[in-house]
Amino acid sequence: MLTDESECDMIDGVREVPLRSLAPGRRFELVLSATTPYPHKRHQGTVIRHGPGTSAVVLDHAEKERTFTTQEGQVVVLHVAGGVQYWSPGTAVRPIPGERDISRWTSKGGTGIGLTPEAETQDEMEEKEKQMTKERHAALPLPGTAATKTDKKAKAKGKASPKVKVAKTLNDCKCGCGEKVGGNFRQGHDARYYSILKKVKAGEMTFAQMPKLMQSEHKDVAGVKRALANSKH
């Protein structure tokens, strides 16, 4: 992890800087050294936000557009935004001109990461479309099927089977980002969770720098080590 800008290299006359020095919305370029005949491989991206011990970024090359046709013959074009990744704030990057609207990746006030439908993965979108199609087909009456006497009586009396709606319980995402989820993590946030645990164990982050929710869960550094020892990460 870089602690001083003087430790960074000069790239094309521009000095690299630690990622933490760029404000959310700023554009950057990551220059990777390589052993191939081509000396560098470059990836451009945008800073989304900075947190305790991590920075959220989105890389340009992760964005794509795909087209597919539904069972009804409707052509659907999906614009898939790049997924949010978590980097060390000390990662050396090269600032490049320009800023980008990051509202699609941030929750109200820009205090958390919450992927909007534009940022959902291709598989998730296709799965939703398939589920909607199945539900529409299931609602159609089967050919040659007549209503039973019970159905006719219920219809005549104006009675229908009552449907009980059960409220879904939402939990705080365990990584401490502030998002509400049905399970333990928002998609992809388990990697951030275990990354923070490993940084605390390695001494790269203090226990006090962890999100409050993670502090209350693990109590102290010993609790962090026990959690890692009991996990597969």
C-alpha positions as CSV (number, residue, x, y, z in Angstrom):
1,M,0.0,0.0,0.0
2,L,1.4,3.4,-1.0
3,T,1.8,6.0,1.8
4,D,3.4,8.8,-0.2
5,E,2.9,10.1,-3.8
6,S,6.7,10.2,-4.2
7,E,6.6,6.4,-4.3
8,C,4.6,6.4,-7.5
9,D,6.0,6.2,-11.1
10,M,5.8,8.8,-13.9
11,I,3.6,7.6,-16.8
12,D,3.7,9.6,-20.0
13,G,4.8,12.7,-18.1
14,V,2.1,12.3,-15.5
15,R,2.9,11.0,-12.0
16,E,0.7,8.3,-10.6
17,V,-1.1,9.0,-7.4
18,P,-2.8,6.9,-4.7
19,L,-6.4,6.1,-5.5
20,R,-7.5,7.8,-2.3
21,S,-6.4,11.2,-3.6
22,L,-9.1,11.2,-6.4
23,A,-12.6,12.5,-5.5
24,P,-15.7,10.3,-6.4
25,G,-16.6,10.8,-10.0
26,R,-13.0,11.4,-11.1
27,R,-11.6,9.3,-14.0
28,F,-8.4,7.3,-13.7
29,E,-6.2,4.8,-15.6
30,L,-4.5,1.8,-14.1
31,V,-1.2,0.9,-15.8
32,L,-0.1,-2.7,-15.2
33,S,3.4,-3.9,-15.9
34,A,3.6,-7.0,-18.0
35,T,6.3,-9.5,-19.1
36,T,5.0,-9.6,-22.7
37,P,6.6,-7.6,-25.6
38,Y,4.1,-4.9,-24.8
39,P,5.3,-3.1,-21.7
40,H,2.0,-2.0,-20.2
41,K,-1.7,-2.9,-20.2
42,R,-4.1,-0.1,-19.4
43,H,-7.6,-0.1,-17.8
44,Q,-9.6,3.0,-17.4
45,G,-12.3,3.5,-14.7
46,T,-14.2,5.8,-12.4
47,V,-13.9,6.3,-8.6
48,I,-17.3,5.7,-7.0
49,R,-16.6,6.4,-3.3
50,H,-14.0,5.9,-0.6
51,G,-14.7,4.0,2.6
52,P,-12.7,2.9,5.7
53,G,-9.9,0.8,4.2
54,T,-11.4,0.4,0.7
55,S,-12.3,2.4,-2.3
56,A,-15.1,1.5,-4.7
57,V,-14.4,1.7,-8.5
58,V,-16.0,0.8,-11.8
59,L,-13.8,-0.2,-14.8
60,D,-14.9,0.8,-18.3
61,H,-14.1,-2.5,-20.0
62,A,-16.7,-4.3,-17.7
63,E,-19.5,-2.5,-19.5
64,K,-21.2,-4.1,-22.4
65,E,-24.4,-4.3,-24.5
66,R,-26.3,-7.5,-25.3
67,T,-29.5,-8.2,-27.3
68,F,-31.8,-11.2,-27.0
69,T,-35.3,-12.2,-28.1
70,T,-38.0,-13.3,-25.6
71,Q,-40.4,-16.2,-26.2
72,E,-43.0,-13.7,-27.4
73,G,-40.6,-12.5,-30.1
74,Q,-39.8,-9.2,-28.4
75,V,-36.3,-7.9,-28.9
76,V,-34.7,-6.7,-25.6
77,V,-31.5,-4.7,-25.5
78,L,-29.6,-4.8,-22.2
79,H,-27.1,-2.1,-21.3
80,V,-25.0,-3.7,-18.5
81,A,-23.0,-1.3,-16.5
82,G,-19.7,-2.4,-15.0
83,G,-19.9,-4.0,-11.6
84,V,-18.5,-2.2,-8.5
85,Q,-15.1,-3.5,-7.3
86,Y,-13.3,-2.7,-4.1
87,W,-9.6,-1.7,-4.2
88,S,-7.0,-0.6,-1.7
89,P,-7.0,3.2,-1.3
90,G,-3.2,3.1,-1.9
91,T,-3.5,1.6,-5.4
92,A,-1.3,3.7,-7.7
93,V,-3.3,5.1,-10.6
94,R,-2.8,7.8,-13.3
95,P,-5.4,10.6,-13.2
96,I,-7.0,11.3,-16.6
97,P,-9.2,14.3,-17.6
98,G,-13.0,14.1,-17.1
99,E,-15.6,13.2,-14.6
100,R,-18.6,10.8,-14.7
101,D,-22.1,10.8,-13.3
102,I,-21.9,8.1,-10.6
103,S,-25.5,8.3,-9.3
104,R,-26.5,4.9,-10.8
105,W,-24.0,3.2,-8.4
106,T,-24.7,5.2,-5.3
107,S,-27.6,5.3,-2.9
108,K,-29.3,8.5,-1.6
109,G,-26.6,11.0,-0.5
110,G,-23.9,9.0,-2.1
111,T,-23.1,7.2,1.1
112,G,-23.4,3.6,0.0
113,I,-23.2,1.3,-3.0
114,G,-26.5,0.1,-4.4
115,L,-26.6,-1.3,-7.9
116,T,-29.6,0.0,-9.9
117,P,-31.3,-2.1,-12.6
118,E,-28.8,-0.7,-15.2
119,A,-26.0,-2.3,-13.2
120,E,-27.5,-5.7,-12.8
121,T,-25.7,-8.6,-14.5
122,Q,-26.8,-10.1,-17.8
123,D,-27.7,-13.4,-16.1
124,E,-30.0,-11.7,-13.5
125,M,-31.9,-9.8,-16.2
126,E,-32.4,-12.9,-18.3
127,E,-33.5,-14.9,-15.3
128,K,-36.1,-12.2,-14.4
129,E,-37.4,-12.2,-18.0
130,K,-37.8,-16.0,-17.9
131,Q,-39.6,-15.9,-14.5
132,M,-42.1,-13.3,-15.8
133,T,-42.8,-15.4,-18.9
134,K,-43.4,-18.5,-16.7
135,E,-45.8,-16.5,-14.5
136,R,-47.8,-15.2,-17.5
137,H,-48.1,-18.7,-19.0
138,A,-49.1,-20.2,-15.7
139,A,-52.0,-17.7,-15.5
140,L,-53.5,-19.0,-18.8
141,P,-56.2,-21.7,-18.6
142,L,-55.2,-25.1,-19.9
143,P,-56.9,-26.1,-23.2
144,G,-60.0,-28.3,-22.7
145,T,-60.1,-27.8,-18.9
146,A,-63.5,-27.0,-17.5
147,A,-64.2,-25.3,-14.3
148,T,-65.1,-27.6,-11.4
149,K,-68.3,-27.4,-9.4
150,T,-66.3,-26.0,-6.5
151,D,-64.9,-23.2,-8.7
152,K,-68.5,-22.4,-10.0
153,K,-69.9,-22.3,-6.4
154,A,-67.1,-20.1,-5.2
155,K,-67.6,-17.7,-8.1
156,A,-71.4,-17.6,-7.6
157,K,-71.0,-16.7,-4.0
158,G,-68.3,-14.2,-4.7
159,K,-65.9,-16.0,-2.5
160,A,-62.2,-16.5,-3.3
161,S,-59.4,-18.2,-1.4
162,P,-57.8,-15.5,0.8
163,K,-54.2,-14.8,0.1
164,V,-52.1,-13.9,3.1
165,K,-49.2,-11.6,2.3
166,V,-46.2,-12.3,4.5
167,A,-43.9,-9.3,5.0
168,K,-40.3,-10.1,3.9
169,T,-37.7,-9.5,6.6
170,L,-34.7,-7.5,5.5
171,N,-31.4,-7.5,7.2
172,D,-28.4,-5.1,7.2
173,C,-25.7,-6.2,4.7
174,K,-23.0,-7.7,6.9
175,C,-20.2,-5.7,5.2
176,G,-21.6,-2.5,6.9
177,C,-22.4,-0.7,3.6
178,G,-25.9,0.2,4.9
179,E,-27.9,-1.7,2.3
180,K,-30.9,-3.9,3.2
181,V,-30.9,-7.5,2.0
182,G,-32.9,-10.6,2.3
183,G,-29.9,-12.7,3.3
184,N,-26.5,-11.8,4.7
185,F,-24.9,-9.9,1.8
186,R,-25.8,-7.8,-1.2
187,Q,-24.5,-9.4,-4.4
188,G,-20.6,-9.3,-4.4
189,H,-20.4,-7.7,-0.9
190,D,-19.2,-10.9,0.8
191,A,-15.9,-10.4,-1.0
192,R,-15.6,-6.9,0.6
193,Y,-16.5,-8.3,4.0
194,Y,-13.8,-11.0,4.0
195,S,-11.3,-8.5,2.4
196,I,-11.8,-6.2,5.4
197,L,-11.3,-9.1,7.9
198,K,-8.1,-10.1,6.2
199,K,-6.8,-6.5,6.3
200,V,-7.5,-6.3,10.0
201,K,-5.8,-9.7,10.6
202,A,-2.7,-8.6,8.6
203,G,-2.5,-5.2,10.4
204,E,-3.2,-3.2,7.2
205,M,-6.4,-1.8,8.9
206,T,-7.2,-1.2,12.6
207,F,-10.2,-2.8,14.3
208,A,-11.6,0.8,14.8
209,Q,-11.5,1.4,11.0
210,M,-13.9,-1.5,10.4
211,P,-17.6,-0.6,9.7
212,K,-19.5,-0.3,13.0
213,L,-21.7,-3.3,12.2
214,M,-18.6,-5.6,11.7
215,Q,-17.1,-4.3,14.9
216,S,-20.2,-5.2,16.9
217,E,-20.3,-8.6,15.3
218,H,-16.6,-9.6,16.0
219,K,-16.0,-7.6,19.2
220,D,-12.2,-7.5,18.8
221,V,-9.2,-8.6,16.6
222,A,-9.3,-12.1,18.2
223,G,-13.0,-12.4,17.0
224,V,-11.9,-11.4,13.5
225,K,-9.2,-14.1,13.5
226,R,-11.8,-16.7,14.7
227,A,-14.2,-15.7,12.0
228,L,-11.5,-16.2,9.3
229,A,-10.4,-19.5,10.8
230,N,-14.0,-20.8,10.6
231,S,-14.6,-19.6,7.1
232,K,-13.5,-21.0,3.7
233,H,-11.9,-17.7,2.7
